[in-house]
Amino acid sequence: MKPRLLPRWILRIARRSAVMLAFLLSFSALAAPDGWNVLVENGEELFIPGDLKADEEYRLFISVAEDVPQSKYRGWFERVLKEDGGKLGEVIDTLAVKESKGGVLSSTVMMQTEGKARFVHYMAFYGKGKAVYMRIFASDGAKLVTRYSAGMQQVMKENLPLRLKGVASQSGAATPAQPVTTQKSAQSLPASTKSRDVTPKTNIQKIDNGALPRYSLPNTYEALMCDYTTGISNSNYKVDNFVYLLFKDGSAYKRLTVPPEDFGVAKARKEDPKNWGVWKKSGDGYKVKVGGDWRELKRSALLEPARIGERLNRYIYIMNAHGMAGISATSSVYTNSWTFHGSGRFTKGSSSLHGSGGAASALTGTSVYASSKSDEHGDSSVAGGIAPGMVTSTTRGNKDGAKNRGAYQLNGYAMNLSFDNGEKQRMLFGFCHGDRTDPFLGGTMYWMKESEAERDLPVDWKMVITENEDQFYVPGDLKEGEVFRLVISPKVELNGRSMEDWFKETVTENLSYLGDPLLMADWSGRQGLYQYYNAFKENGRDLYVVYYGTKTRGRFGRFVRLVMSDSAMAQRYAKELQPALKEAFRQ
C-alpha cells in the first residue's frame, strides 16, 4: 500500500517565516557609540558595549518601526512584552506598563530559565503612526543599565527619529547586514537562557510500566480522592489542591501528605482534629464532609496509584505568586520543579524572584530586586537595587547540588527518594483525575510543562500521557476508531550541527519509541523544512507517522510529529494547528 502524500500546508508556514527572516536580515548595521560593537544575531542588530567583563551581559536592541494606530499603541506594546520576552526564556510575569507624559511606555518582563531569574527592560516610542520598541537584556540590571546609560541615550538619539520615520537604518540601504569587526568577541546569551529541555540520551529510556504488577490499597482504606478549592489570596487567584483519605469505617481525613501505609491515625486524630470528617457513597463517587458543607467527588477524582517499580519521563512544576504587578507595589514568584527520568534518576529545583518599585525597572526610577535558585548544580542568589546616585549588587552561591539529585522508586502511593548527599525521603504520590497529567506529590498537585507553541492549540485539544509515558495532544472531536496525535518537541541547541543531520538523528531515535517502521525511509527537505514519512503497527493496526523539522530562532532545532489513522486527517486539522505550528517554527 502506498501512502497518500500529505498536504504542504506546513511548507507554506515555513515559507512565510523565511520571508520574514529575510526581511529582518535586510537592514544595514546601525551606528554604535564609541567603544561599542554591533552584532547581527538571529536577524537582530544588537548594540554591545566593548568593555564588558567575562561574566557580564548587556545587549540593546531597537526594533523596526511598525504601523500602529495610536489607539492600539498600548495593546501593541503589551503583545511585544509577551512575544518578544518569550524568545529569551520562560515569561513568569509582565509588570505593569508605565506611561510618561511624552507617551513613552516602559515595562519589565520577569522570566526564568532553569530556575534562574531574569529581568529584561523594554521601552516603546510612538510618532506619526509608527511604533518602535527598545529592549535591554542585562545580566545585572541595576549595575549595567546605569553604567551604560550614556551609550543607551546616544543610541536612542541617533536611531529612534529615523526608525519612527520608517527608515530601517541611518543609510536607508536594503543590503544584507554584516557584523562589524569587534575588538572583543561578543558573548552569546548566558548559559541559563539556553534550552535544556531535552533529557540527556543516557536518561531517555523506553519504559514498559504496563507490564509491572499493580498496587493494592490496604483493606483499612476505601479510596484516596483529589479535590481543590479556589479563592483570592495576596491579590492573586489561588487554587488549593489536596487529597482525602477515606476509611472503610466511614471517616475521612483531609490533606493527606504521606503514603496511606505511613499515616498515623491516632496521632492525627489528636493533633489535627479539624481535618477529620465523614464520607458516604454517591452514585459511582463519594460525598465528603470535613468541617463545612458536603463536597461531591466523582469517580474521576480518584487519586490513581503508580504500579510497583513504575518509571517516569517528565518535568513537573508548581508556581506561586504574591502581590503581582499592577495590583501591589511588590511582587514575588516562587517555583518548585522536579524532573524524573526513565533511568530511575531525578533532579529537583526551586527558585524565588522578588521585585519592588516596578520590579527592578532601572529605566524608570528607584527599585530593588532579588532572586535565588537551588538545583542539581548548586545554590545561588543575587540581590540589587538602584536609586538616584546609588547602585548596589551582591551575588552568592555554591556548586554542591547533591541535595537536589538522586534516585527514585515508585510503589503505589509511595515515592522513595535517595539523594546523592545520603538523605532519604518518602512522599505521597499519585495521579489525580486518572489521566496521568496531574501528578500529586507530597502535599500538592504539580503541573505538566507546556511549550509556548502548545499553548496556542485550541482549548478543546487535550494533553494525553499514556501509562508508558508517551505524551501527545489529541483533538476534542475525534470519532470512534480515529487516531490523531500531535507532539511538538522542545527546542534543542544545535551547537554547530547541521539541521539536516540533527533532524535525521533525532527522528530516528524518536521513531524507535513508536515501533518498527513498515515502509522504506522517506526523507525529504525543501527551503529549510525537513520531512520524514512512515508507518508502524500499534495494537494490530497500521498508523501513519510524519515528522516535520526546521531551525527555529536561529540556533535551535525542533520537530513536530503527527500520528494518524488516515494520512488525510492532516488536512482536516490544518487550520486548527496553524497558530501552534507558526509559533513552533517561528524564526
N, C-alpha and C positions, 0 to 999 in steps of 0.2 A: 504494500500500500504506500503510495507516495503522498506525503502530507501536502495540504494546500499551502501556498505561500501566504505568509502573514502580511497584513497591510503595512504601509510605510508611514503611518502617522507619527511614529516616534522620530523618524528621519526628518519630518517637517519641523518638529520642535527643535531638533538639533541644528537644522539649517538656520532657523531664526536666531538661535543662541549664537551661532557662529557669526552671523551678520552683526549682531550687537557687539561681540568681542572685537571684530574688525573695526567697528565704528570707534570703540574706545581706544584702540591702538593707533588710530589715525592722527592723534593730536601731537603736536610738537612739544618738546620739553619746555617747561616754564622756567623763567629766570629765578635763581635762588639767591638768598642773601650771601654775602661774603663768608666763606668758610663752610657753607652748606653744600650738600650734594643733592642731585635729583636721581632717584632710582625708578626705573619703569618696571613694575612687577604686577603681573596679572592684569595688564591693561591700565593700571593706575600709575600716575606720576606722583611720587612720594618725596616730600621735602625732608631731608635728614641732616641734622647738624653734624659737622665733621669732627667734632671733638668729644663724641660720646665715649664713655668708658666701656670696657668689655662687657659689663653686666647691665648696661643701660640701654633703653629702647625709647626712641622718640620718632614718630612719623606723622607728618602733617599732610593731609590730602584735601584738595579743593575739587569739588565735583564739576562736571559740565553743566552749564545752565539748562534748565528745563522750563518750558512754557507752562505756567501755573496761574490760573485765575486768582486774584487776591483773596477772594472769599474762601478758596481752598488751600491757601498757603499753609495754615497751621496743620490741617489734615495731611498735607503732603509731607511736612516735616515729621509728623508722628509715624508715618509709614517708613520714612527714611531710617528713623531710630530703630524700628523693628527689623527691617530687611537688611540694612547695611550692618547693623550691630551683629546680626546673626552670622555674618561671614567670618567674624573673628572668634566666636565662641558661643556658648550656650547663654542666651539672654535670660537673666534672672528677673530683672525689673528695669523699667524705663522711668526715670524720675521725672517729677512734674516739670512741664515745659514752662520756661520763664520768657517773658517778652519785654524788651526795653522800649523806651519811648520812641526810639528810631525804627521799631519794627524788627529788630534783631531777635531771633528766637534762640534759646540755648537749653541744653539738657545734658544729662549724663546717663549713659547706658551702663548698668551693672551687669557683669557677666561672670561666668565661672567655667573653667575648663579643668577637668581632672581635680576638682576641689579647690583650685586656686582662684582668688577673687581678682577681678579686673575692672577698671573704670575707664571708659572711653568717652571723651568730651566732644560734643557737637555744637556748632552754631550754624544758623541759617540766615540768609540775607535775601532781600526782595527788592526788585526795581524794574519798572517798565514791563510788567507781565512775566518776568523771568525770576526763577529762584535758584539759589546756589547753596550748597551746604559745605561746611568745613569740618573735618574730623581730625582729632588729635589722639593718637594712641601713645601713651607714655607708661613706662614700667614703674615710675614713681610720679604720680600726678602732681603732688604738692611741690616737689623739688624741681622737676624738669620743666613743667609748664611755666614756672616763674623764671627759671634760668634762661629759657629761650623765648620769653615774651617779646623781646625787641625784634627778633627774627620773624616771629609769627606775625607781628604787626606789619613788617615790611612785605611779607608775602601777601597779606591781605590788601595792603595799599596798592601794590603793583599789579595784582591779578584780578581782584574782585570787580573793579569797574569794567574791565574788558569782558570778563565772564558774563556779567549781567547784561552787557550789550550783545551777547551771543557770539563773541569771539572765543574760540577754543583755546588760543594761546596768544602770546604777545605778537608773534609773527603772523598769526592767522593762517599759517600754512596747513595743508592737509597731508603732509608726508608722514610716513610711519615714524613714531617716536623711537629714539635710541637713547640708552643710558649715557650720561656724561661720564667722562673719566673721573674717578674719585681718588682722593688722596688716601682714603681709608675705606676698606670694603664694608659696605652696609650690611648689618646683620639681618637675618631673616627674623620672622616673628619668633618670640621666645618659645622655648620647647613646650611651655604649658598651654600654648594656644594651638599646638599641632594635634591632629587627630590621633587618638589612641584607642579608637573604638573597637579595633579588631583584636580578638584574643590571639595570643601567640599560637603558632601551629602546634606546639608541644602540648597545649592545653585543650585544643579543639578535638573532641572525640565523638564519633557517632555512638550514641548510647541506646540501650535497649531496656528501658525501665519496664516495659510491658511484660517482660519475661521474669521479673522479680516477684517474690512472694508478697502477698497483700498483708497489711497490718489489721489486727483485730482489736477493737476497743474493749478494755476490761469490762466485765459484767456489771460492775457497780454503776457505770455511767450509761446514759441514754444517748447523748449526742453532744457535739460541740457546734455552736451556731455563731455566725458572724452577724454583727449589727453595727449601726452607726447613728449618730445624732449630728445636727448642724446648728450653727449659731454664729454670732458676731463676737470676736474676742480681739482686743487691742486694735480696733478699727479694721479688722480683717475677717473675712468669711472663713470659718473653720469647720472642718469635718473631723469628728471624733470617732475612730473605729475601735471596736473591742470585740471580745469573744465571751459568750455564755458557756458555762459547763453545766449541762443538765444531768441530774442524778435520777436513777431509777425510782427513788422514793418520792419524787415529785418536787424536790427542792432544786434551786438554781443558783449558781454563783456567777456574778458579772465581773468582767475584767480579768479573765484568766491570762497569766503571762508565762506559765511554766507548763511542761507536758502534764497531762492528767495523772500519770503514774507518780509524779513528784508532788502533787498538790496535797498540802497538809490541811485536811478538813477541820480538825479540832482547833488548830491554831487560827485558821481563817474565820471560823465562827466566833472566836473570842476577840480577835484583834480587828476584824473588818466586818462587823455586822451589817453595815449599811449596804453592802454589795450582795446580800443574800435575799432570795425571794423564792417564788414558786413558778411552775410551768404546768401546762396542760395541752393535750392534743388539739389540733385544729386542722381538719382536713388531712392533707399529706404533710403538714408542717406543725408548728407549735405556736402557742401564745405564752409569753413570759412576762411576769410582773415582778420587778425589783424596785421597791420604793415609790413607784409612781403608777402610771396607767399601764394597762396590758399592752404589750408590743406583739404585733403579728409578724411571725417569721416563717416564710415559705420554705419548702423543702430545698429550694435552690440556694438558701442561705447557709447550708451545711458547710462547715469547715472540713474540707477533704484532706485526709492524711496522705503522706508520701508512702510509697512502697518501701519495703525493708532493703536498704542499700541503694536507694534511688540517687541518681546524679542529676545535676542541673547545668545548663549552659545559658546564663542570663545575667544581666545587670539590673539591679533594683535600687530605688532610692526613695527618699521622702524629704520634703522641703517644708519648712515652716517659716512664716514671715510675720513680723510685728511692726506696726506703725509704718505702713507703706507710703511711698511718695504720693504727694497730693492730698493726704489725709493728716499726716503727722509730720512734725519738723524733723524727726529722726526715723531711720529705718534699719531693720536688721533682718538678715536672711540666714537660716541655719539649714544645712543639708547633711544627711547621712546616707551612705550608699554601701552596697555590697555587690561584689562580683563573684559569681560561682562558676567554676569550670568543670567540664566533664571529666577532667583528670582527678577530681576529688579535692582540688585546691580552692582556696578562696582568698580574696583581699577585701578589706573594708576601708572606708574613708569617711571623714567628717570635715565640715568647714563652716565658718561663720563669716559674715560680711556685714559691716556696720557703716553707716554714714550719717552725717548731720549737716544742716545748713545747705541742702541741695546735694547731700551725699558726696562731698568732696568735689563739687564742681568748681574747680580752682579758677575757672574763667569768669565767674560771676560774683565772687566775694569770699568771706570767711567760711571755712569749712574744716571738718575733721573726718578721718576715715580710719578704719581698722579692719584687718582680715586675718584669719588663721586657717590652717588646714592640717590634717593629720591623715596619712595614708601609708601604703606599704613601703614608701621611700623614706618616711620620717615625718617630723613636725616642722612647721614654720609659721611665723606670724610677722605682720608688718603693720605699723601704725604711723600716721602722719597728720599734719594739719597745716593750714595756711591762713594767714591774716595779713592785712596791710603791713608790710615791713618785717614779716616774720614767717619762716618756713621751718617745719620740723619733720623728721622722718626717722624711724627706727625699724630694724629688722632682726629677728631672732630665729633660730632653728637648730635641728639636729637631724642626723641621717640614719637613725635607728628606727626602722619601721617594722621590727619583728612582732610588735604587739598588734599589728594590723594585717597579718597574713598567717596562713596555716592550712590545715586540712579539716574537712568537714565529713560527717556521716549522718545520714537520714534514716530514721526508723519510726515510721508512723507520724505521730505528733511531736517527735523529739528531733532536734538538730544538735549534734555533739560537735563542738569546735575544739581543736587542738592548735593553739597558737605557737608560732615559731619561738616565742620567748618562754615557752614552757607552761603557760597558763591554760586552763581548761574551762569550758563554759558549756552549759546545756540550756537550750532555749525552746520555747513553744514554736512549732512550725506547722503550716498547713496552707491550703489553697481556698480562699473564700469564693463562694458562688460557684464552685465546681468547674470553672473554666480555666484554671491554672494561670490566669493573667493577673490575679490579685493575691500574691503571696502574703501571708501573715507571719511575721517574725517577732518573737519576743512579746511586745505589747502593742504593736501597731501593724496596720496593713501598708505594704510598700507599693510603689508604682513601677510599672514597666516603662523603660525609656522609649520614647518615640523620636524619630528624627524630624527635622523641620519639614521634610517632604511628606512624611506620613501624616503629619497634622493637617495637610491640605487635602486629604482624602474626604469623600462625602461622609456625613455624620452617620449614615446607616451602615458603613463598612465596619466590620468587626475584626479586632485582633484575635487570632487563634494561636494557642500554644498546645501542641499535642503532648501526650504522655511521654514521648521520646524527645521533647524539647524542640521540635520543629516549629518555627514561628513564622506566621504569614497573616495576610489580611484577605478577607472574603467579602464580596458584595452582599448587600442585605436582601436582594431579590432573587437569589439563586433558586431554581426549581429543583424538585427531587431528581437525584441522579446526576445533576450538573456539578462540575468542579471548575472553580476559577480561583486561583491563589496568587497573591502578589507578595513579592519580597523586594524591598529596597535596601540594598546593602549599606553599611556605614561608608563614609569617605575614608579612603586609605591613602596615606602619604606614599607617592610613587618612588621617591628617593632616587631619581635618575633613571629608573626603569622605563622602557617604552610602554605606552598604554596598551599596545597590542600584546606584548609579552605578558604584562600583568593580567590582562583580561583572560588570555588562554590558560595561564597557570591557575588563576582564581576560580574560573568557571569549571575547570576540570576537577578541582578539589571539591567545589560545592556540589557538583553533579553526583559525586560519589555518595552523598548523603541521601539521594533520592533512589538510586538503584542503578542497575546496569543499563547503559544506553542500548536501544533497539535498532538504531539506524547508524549509518556511517556519519562520522563527524562532519558537520556543515558549518564551517566558519566563514564569515564574510565581513567586510568593512568598507565604509564609504563615508567620506567627509568627516573623519574623526569619530564616527559612530560604529561600534563593532557589534556583531550579532552572532549568536550560536543557536542552532535549532536541532532538537532531537525528540525522542520519545522514550518512555520507560514504563514498566509494569508496576501497578500498585494494587494489591488485593485482587489479582487476576484480571485487571482491566488496563488497557493502554491509556496513558496520559501523555499529552504533548507538553514540551517544555521549551521555552525560548528565553534567551538571555540577551539583554542589550547593555552595552557599557560605553562610557565615554569619559574623557578627562573633564573634571569639574573644578572650578575656581583655581585653575592654573596648575596646581601641583598635586591634585588628588585624583584617584580613580574611584569609580563607583559603578555597580551594575544593578540592573533591575531584572528580576526573574518572574516569568509568568508560567504557571502550570494550568493546563486547561483540558477538559474532557473533549472539546472540539476547538480546533485552532481558529475557527471563525469567531469565537467568543471575544477575541481581542478587539475586533471592530465594534462589537456590541457595547463594550465598556470604554471605548476610546475617549469619549467626551468626559466621562466621569473621572478618568485617570489623568487627563491633561494637566490640571493645576499641580498635582503632586509630582508628575514627571518633569514639568517645567522647572519646578523647584529643585528636584533631584539632580537634574542635568544643567542647572544654572551656571553660566560661565562667570 
